[in-house]
Amino acid sequence: MKDHRMNTLAENFATYFGQTPDACFAAPGRVNLIGEHTDYNEGYVLPFAIDRLAMIGVKIHDGKAERRLRIASTHGGPVIEVQLHGLSPASVEPWARYVAGVFWALELRGHRLPGADILLDSNVPIGAGLSSSAAIECAVALGLNELLELGLERDELVLICQRAENDFVGAPTGILDQSASLLSTTEHALFLDCRTKETEQIQLPLAANGLTVLVIDTKVSHSHDSGGYKELVRACTQGAQELGVVALRDVGTNRLEEAQRALVPDIYRRVKHIVTENQRVLDTVALLRTHGPAAIGDLLVASHASMRDDFGISCDELDLAVTTSMAAGAIGARMTGGGFGGSAIALLEASRTEEISVAVCEAFDAAGYLRPDIFSVIPGAGARRLS
């Protein structure tokens, strides 16, 4: 399937741009196993890359040519043309900012880039909480780094992609998504300390244990550059300031009673989620090391309850996906991603995939919701060159 997609991408590239690409690159979306909204609070996260990819074909222009960026998507629409000189978000269509923003961030780092043609083909669902945006950014960053021989390490590319998302796209995210897309390895989750940027590969042998992770895309769309996400960031920042710490990472569970006395209820609930979620990440890593993935179900369920009741980022569809999965026999389930829609995940015995999928679809039908898109994912490799 990947070879077929790559060949089709190269053929489509010739249709759009009249020539063949120099190379094709791919970067995965991700599932965040646990650790939600902890990244921009300098905490801990545990994502893994999935086998859904953003793929790009790239043709670098002659260095003597006009510094012009041409972007197209196999999903339709015209070719978008922008000048690299004076590049700004206002000059680029919203979906293409994830591509153009990487050029912008690299130029801020002092890399004067030539123009390029880029064709995007992605099967990472948009708005599903699986980080379709970071997958695009990371594919572009890796492609430019290799083709232009910029000499940047992958951890540097993470920060460049984050800056593109923060300051060009306008979404105040942490480094979770880009780290998962660039640094993940097959059959492992990525344990990331968002303060120190240290990472560790944690074995996540789902298939060997007869398990799978089911993604339940509720079809309720969300966007990280929306007001709701920014308000959560603001609430966390305020909580840290009022508790006298650099970031909520510095507040342990032993300080929650103090925090409850010091903070207004809405801010306290947000702080409580971050503090307890950080601990759940550490507990999940410990259980994976000692008992394997079948042991982490209760932590996933507790994480969802915290996001629903304390952080306030779940919705009726996500709650139904989680409760139905658990009632049908899942080991654990939680919403994943930024919230306000998107996807839930369920950890389950692979043999029960169809049974639980049917139960969720029937529950959504009965509630009058759009039928969810349900598919299994495996922990896959990070961004890579395809040709």
N, C-alpha and C positions, 0 to 999 in steps of 0.2 A: 504493500500500500504506500509506503513512504517513497519507494522508487517510482511508482506510478505518479504520485503527486509531484515529485521533483521533475519528472519528465514533462508532465503537463505544465508545470510552472515555467519551464524553459521554453516550451512551445508558445505559451501565452505571452511570455516576455517579448518574443519576436513579433507577435501580433501587435502589441502595444507600442513597442519602441523600434521595430525594424531591424533588430540585431540580437545576437545571443548574449546572455549575461556572462560576466567574468566568472561568477561562482554563485552557488546557492547556499544559504545558511538557514538553520532552524533553531528555534528556542521554544521550550515547553511552557505551557501554563502550569499551575500548581494547585495542589490541595493543601490547605493548612490543617494539619492533623490536630493541632491544639496550640493555643497562644494567640488570641485575637485582640488586636488593638494594643498589644504590649510593645510592638516594635517602635513606635514613635514615643513611647515612654521609657526607652532605653532598657527594655526588659528582654525576655526570652521568648523564642518562637520555635516551632517544630514543623515546618512544611516539608512536602516532597514534590518533586517534579512529576508530571503526569504525561501520558502518551497522547496528548493533544498538543499540536504544534502550530506556531506561527512560522511560516516559511517565507523567505524573501529571495528574489533574484536581484543581483546587483551588477551594474555596469558603471565603472568609474570613467568619467570624462577625461579627455586629454587635458593636462594641466594648463595648456595655453588657451583652452576654450573658456567661454563665459562661465562664471561660477553659478550654475543654475541647477536646481534640484527638481527632478520630475518624478512624481509618485503616482502609482496606480494600484488598484486592487482588483483581484479576480472576481470579487463580489459585485463588481459593476461600478458605473460612474466614469466620468471623464478623467483624463490624465491631469493631475494638478501640477502646476509649474510655479516655483517660487525662486527668488534670487537669494543666494546665501549671504550676500552683502546686505546688512540691515535686517536680517531675518527676525521676525517677531511673530507671536501667536496670532495677531490680528490678520496677518497675511496668509494664513494657512487654514484650510478646512479643518474642523475639529478632529475628525478621525485621523487625518494625516499629521497632526501635531505630535503623535507618538513617534513618527519617523523623523520629522523635521527637528523635533526637540533634541534628539541625540546629536545631530549635526551642530545645533546651537550650543549644546553643553560641551562638546568637544572643542569648538572654536573658543569658548570661554577658557578652556584649559590651555590655550595657546597653539592649537593645531589648526593651521590654515588649510582647509579642505578644498579639493576640487569639486566640481559638480558631479552628479551621479543620476542614473536612472534606477529606480527601485520599484519592483512589483511585489505586492504582498498577497499571500494566500494563507489564511488561518482557519483552522477548525477548532480553535479554543472559543467556546461560546462567549458572546459579548454580554456583559452585565450579569454574569452567573456567579461572580465571586471566585473565579478561577484564574484571575489575573491575565486576561487577554491583552491588556495594555502593556504590562511588563514584558510579556513574551515578544511583542513587536519590538519594543525598545532594545531588548537584549539581542535579538537576532540582528538588528541594524548595527548595534555597537560592536558585536563580535565580527560582523562582516567588514565594517570599516577598519577595525583594528588590524585584521589580517591582511586585507587587500592593500591597505595603505602603509602597512608595516609600522604602526604607531608605537608598538612595543609596550602596550599597557597590559598589566596583569588583570586577571578576572575580578579581583576585589576592587580594583580601580574602576573597572567598567560598571560594577554595581553602583558605585557612587555617582558616576556620570549619568547612568540611566535614572537614578533617583532624582538627580538635579533636573533632568529633562522633565520628569513627571511633576516635581514640585513647582518649578519656576517657569516652565514653558507651558505645560498642560494646565497647571494650576491645582493639582491634587496634592494635599499635604500628607503624603504617605511616608512610612519609614522605609527600611531596606529589606523587608521580608520578601516581597515579591521578586525583586531583581536578584536577590541572593539565591532564592530557590531556583530560578530559571537558569542562572549562570553556574552555580556551584554544586548542584545536586548530582548524585551518582545512583546508578541502578540498584534497586532493592535496599535503599537506605532513605531515612529521613534526615533532614539537615537541622541539627541542633545549633541554633545561632544565638549568640549573645549580642544584642543590638547596641550595646555600649562599647564593648571592646572590639567588636566585629570578628571575634574568634568563632570558628565553626568546628563542628565535629560530626562525622558521619555516623549515624546510629542505625544499626541493622533493623530493617523492617521486612522480615521474610514472610510476607503474606501468603504467597503461593505454597511455600514449603509447609505452612501450618494450615493449609486448606481454607484460607480466608481471602476475602476481597474487600475493597472499599467501594461502596456504591455511591455515586454522585446523583443527587436528586435536584435537578435544575427546576426551580419552581416557576420559571418564566416571569417572575416579578423582577423587573429591571432595577438596577441601582447604578449610581455613579459616584466615584470618589471625589469628584470636584463639586459635588452638591453641598448645600448648606448644612445638611444633617451631619455629614462626616466632619466638616470643619468645626461645627459646634462641639462635637465630642473631643476633638483635639483641644479646643479652647477650655473645656471643662477640666480636662486632665492637667493642662498647664496651670490653671487656677488652683486646683487641688494641691499640686506640688508646691506652688508658691506659698500657699497658706500654711502648709505643713513644714515649710522651711527646708525643702530638699531640692536638689537639682532636677530630679525626675522621679516619677512614681516608682521606678525600679528600686529606689532607696527606702521605700516604706515596706516593712515586713508585716506579716500577718499579726504579729504581737502589738502593732500600733493601730490596729483597726478601731479599738474602743476609743482611743485618743482622737483618732480622725473623726469618728462619729460625733464626738462632743464639739470638735472644732469647726466642722464644716456644715453648711446648709445641706438638707437632705439630698437634693438633686446631685450636688457635687460629690457628696459622700458615696452615693451609690456607684457613680462612675469610678471613684477611687477604689472602692471595695472590689469591683470587678477586676481592675488591673492588678491589684495586690494578690488576690486569690488566684487569678489566671496565671500569673508568673509562677506561683507555687505549683499549680497543676502541671505546668510544662515540666518543671523539675521532677515532679512525682512520676509523670509519664515516661520521661527518659530513664528514670531509675527502674521502673517496671519493665520497660522494653529490654533493658540490659539483663535483668534477672529472671523474668518470667515470660517474656515474649509478648506479642501483640494481643493475644486473647485476653490478657489481664488488664487492659486499659479501658474497658468499656465504661465503668462507673465514672471515670474522670471525664470522658467525653460527654456523658449525660450531665454531669455537674457543670461543665463548661457551658453547655447550652442554657441551663437554668440561669446561670449568672448573666449571660448575654441577654436573655429575655427579661429577667426581673431586675437586675441591677444596671446593666449598661443600656438597656432599652433599644436594642438594634434588631430584634427579631421581628417577625410578622406572623399573621395567622397561618399563611401557607408553610412557612418554615417550621412553625410549631407542629402543624399537622404532619408534616413529613417525618419529624423526629418521633412524635408519639406513636404514629402508625408503624414506623419501622421497628420500634422497640416492642410494641404489642405483637408484631408478627414474628419476633424472634431474633432481632439484631442484638449483637453483643454490646454495642454502644452507638450513639448517634448525636450529632450536633449540627447547628448551622456552621458554615465556614465562610470566610471572607469578610468584607467590610460591613455587611449587614444591610438592613432596609430592603431585603429581597435577596436574590441570588440563589445559592445552593445550600442544601444540607448534605452531610455525608453520613453514611451508616457503615459501620464495621460489622461484618457478618460472615458466617460460614458460606463459602462459595456455592455449595450445593443448595442454598436457600435463596439464591439471587432472584430467580423467577418468582418464587412465592412472595417474597417481600416487595418486589417491584409491582406485582399485580395488586397487592394489598394497598400500596400507596396510591396507585392510579385509581383504584376503586374509591378510596377515601376522598381523593381530589374531585372525582366525578360527582360523588354524593354531595360534596360541599359547594358544587357549582364553580370550582376553580378551573383554570386552564389545565389541561393534562400536562404533567411534568415530563421533561426529558430525563430519562434515567439510564445511566451507563456505568460500567465498572472501570476503574482505573488501577494502574499498577505504578509503583515507584520507579520512575525512569531516569534517564540521563539528562544532564543539563545541555545548554546550548552547544551547537557543534556545526562544523562545516559539512555540507552534503556533497559538494562537487568542487 
